[in-house]
Amino acid sequence: MTLTPKLTPKQVREKWVAALRSGEYQQGTKFLEKDGKFCCLGVLCDLAVKEDVAKRERFVTGVVTGVVYYGKSLTEDRVLPDNVRRWAGLYGRSGDYGNAVDNLSLTRLNDTGSSFEEIADLIENPPAGLFHGSDATSTESTISEGA
């Protein structure tokens, strides 16, 4: 199944920044969404659900409860599903940027105490490697759900 997004990656990022600053989301760590708290990438996933780009699934396991998954597998509770990553034009599933030695990512910022406001500032003025395209505004125009 192929989804054609209604929004450009730049528009997605504008909505994402606005959502991070809205006060609507309580910030959490370690999971995209758990017990009503979101990491910065979980906010993006929630927007993807609202735009029919992703589906929200709630699985109950013997180990962890209250965790929301946005992909097809139980591993997609901590990193972005590929269709959501491509929708926003991100390179990495953890919002990776910079070089591999520095190990920089939006996930790491979120989980080590950066506020949604600080992360929104970074998304607005992205470092090299965070988004596709030389001006960080272009990406693939269609999303293959199975890719």
N, C-alpha and C positions, 0 to 999 in steps of 0.2 A: 504494500500500500504506500502510495506517495502522497505526502501532504504538501500543499502549496501555501506557505504562510501569507497572511494578510498584511503583515508588517515587514518592513525592511529591517535588517539587523540594527541599523542606526536607530530606528524607531523603537525596537525592542529594548535597546540599551537606555533610551530616554525614559521609557516606562519603568524599567528596572531601577534606575537611579531615583525616579520619583517615588516608587514603592519603598525603596530603602529609607528614604527620608520622611515618609508619610506618618510614621508612628503606628501604623496598622499592624506591623509585625514585631513580635517579641523575639529578640536575638537569642539563639542557642548555639551549641557547639557539637562537633563530632558527627552529626547527622544532618541531612538535608532538612528534614522536619521530624521532630519528636516531641510528643506531648504538647503540641501547640506552639512550640518554639522553632524558629527557622535559622539556618545559617544563611549567609548572603546568597549562596547558590540555590538554596531551598526557596528563597523568595522568587528567584528567576523561574524555578520549576512551577511554583504556584501560578505565576503569570502565564506560563506555557499551558497549564491546565485551563485557565480562563480563556485562552485563545485557541483551544482545541488542538494544541500541538503535542500535548502529553496527557497521560492518564494518571490519576492518583490511585494508588493501591495501598491498602493497609493490611499487613500480614501480622499474625500473632504467632510468635515462636516461643519455645520454652526458655529462651535466653533473654530476649529483648522484647518488650511490648511498647506500644505507642509510637512505633516507627512507621513513617510513611515512605513508600517506594514510588518512584516515578517511571521506572523502566520495566523491562520484561523479566528481570531476574532479581533475586534477593541481594545481589551485590550492588544494586543501584540505589542504595540508601545513603551513601556518603559521597558519591561523585555524580556528575551530571550524565544523564543518558545522552547518547550521541546526537539524537534528534534535537534536544534542547540546546546542546552545545553549539550545533551548527546554526540553529535558529537565531542565536545571539551573536554568532560570528566569533566565538571563542576558539582559540587553538586547543587548549587542553581541558580535560574533563574536571580538573580541580581549579580551573582559572589560572593555570601556570603562565608565568612570564619570565623575562630575563634569561639568564643562562642556567644550565643544570646544576652548576656548582653552588649557586646561591639558594636553590630550592625555594623560589618565591612563588606564591600562589594566593589567590583570593581565599581559598580554604584555610591556608596557614594564617593569613591575616585575621580572618574571622575567629579562628580557634585560639589565637594567642592574644586576644583582647582588643583588636581594632574595632571601633564602632561602625555601625552601618553608615553613618555620615562620612567617616574616613574612607570607607570602602567605596561609597558613592563618588567621592572626590576622585579616587583613583580611576574608576570606570569612566568618568567624564574626561579625564586627562590621562589616557592609558599609556603605560610604559610599553616599550618595544616588546612584541611577541604575545601580548595579551589577546589581541584580536587579529583576524585575517585582514589582509589588504594594507597597502602602504599608508593609507590615511585612516585605517581602522574603521572604515565605513562600508566595506564590501565583503560579501561572503556568498556562499552558494544560495541560489534562489529557490531550490526545492529541497525537501527533506525526505529521505527514504527511511521509513520507519524501521526497516530491517537492517539498515546499515550500521 
